């Protein structure tokens, strides 16, 4: 993991297309802004984990349905 120090209104670049800017610092909370192309999804980690689990479950259900059809 790369750890960087930034102040309000300072940014970091990820590749050529993703810019992360520190918008506000209040106590133990930091607001960040992310500028990225629409083709790059940006999620909070907890939402990303939920999406991955839902996709895994859906894929598993689809495989089970296809196997049932094969053996009918």
C-alpha positions in Angstrom: 0.0 0.0 0.0 1.2 3.5 -0.9 0.5 6.0 1.9 0.5 9.7 0.8 0.0 12.9 2.8 -2.2 15.5 1.1 -3.8 18.8 2.2 -7.2 20.2 1.3 -7.4 20.9 -2.5 -4.4 18.7 -3.2 -4.8 15.7 -5.5 -3.2 12.5 -6.5 -3.4 10.9 -9.9 -4.0 7.2 -10.5 -2.8 6.4 -14.0 -3.7 9.0 -16.6 -7.4 9.1 -16.0 -8.3 9.0 -12.3 -7.8 12.0 -10.0 -8.4 11.9 -6.3 -8.8 15.3 -4.6 -9.0 16.1 -0.8 -12.1 18.3 -0.5 -12.4 18.7 3.3 -10.9 17.5 6.6 -13.1 17.6 9.7 -11.8 15.8 12.8 -11.4 12.1 11.8 -13.4 12.4 8.6 -12.0 13.3 5.2 -14.1 14.1 2.1 -12.6 13.1 -1.2 -13.6 13.8 -4.7 -12.9 11.3 -7.5 -12.7 12.2 -11.1 -12.7 9.2 -13.4 -14.1 8.2 -16.8 -17.6 6.7 -16.8 -16.1 3.4 -17.9 -14.3 3.0 -14.6 -16.7 2.1 -11.8 -16.0 3.8 -8.4 -17.5 2.2 -5.3 -17.1 2.4 -1.5 -15.4 -0.8 -0.4 -18.5 -2.1 1.5 -20.7 -1.6 -1.6 -18.1 -3.3 -3.8 -18.0 -6.3 -1.5 -21.8 -6.6 -1.6 -21.8 -6.4 -5.4 -19.1 -9.1 -5.6 -21.1 -11.4 -3.2 -24.3 -10.8 -5.2 -22.6 -11.6 -8.5 -21.0 -14.7 -7.0 -24.4 -15.9 -5.8 -26.1 -15.1 -9.1 -23.4 -17.0 -11.0 -23.8 -20.0 -8.7 -27.6 -20.0 -9.2 -27.2 -19.8 -12.9 -24.7 -22.7 -13.0 -27.1 -24.8 -10.8 -30.0 -24.1 -13.2 -27.9 -25.0 -16.2 -26.8 -28.3 -14.6 -30.4 -29.1 -13.8 -31.4 -28.6 -17.4 -28.6 -30.8 -18.6 -29.7 -33.8 -16.5 -33.4 -33.5 -17.3 
